[in-house]
Amino acid sequence: MAKESMKAREVKRQELVEKYAEKRKSLKEAGDYEALQKLPKNSSPVRLHNRCKLTGRPRGYMRQFGISRVTFREMANNGLIPGVRKASW
């Protein structure tokens, strides 16, 4: 389980990215890189990091499901993810 502060920080970054998206886009089109430098660092989409929606784990993230590989395996074994089952041959 990730620390609550790390989860909150990631949420804050996401909000800043959404808030400044239009302004950032217009400044890039205009070529005004000095004004881009003055925007908050965390408003850049590059600074976002995918985290598991349930545990907040930053590594082993599966984009298709939005959860980490560990959580995915637990849920799949318990039959909580529709259409997914353990392979056997």
RAGICOR-V638803 format. One line per field, one symbol per residue. psi: psi as a letter, one per 40 degrees, with the letter a starting at -180 (. if undefined). burial: + if it has 24 or more other C-alpha atoms within 12 Angstrom, else -. Layout:
# RAGICOR-V638803
psi = ???
burial = ???
This chain:
# RAGICOR-V638803
psi = hiiddddddddddddddddedddddddddeegdddddeiideehedeihhihdddeheifhhddeeiidddddddddefehhehihih.
burial = ------+--+--++-++------+-----------------+++----+++++-++++--+-----+++-++-----------------
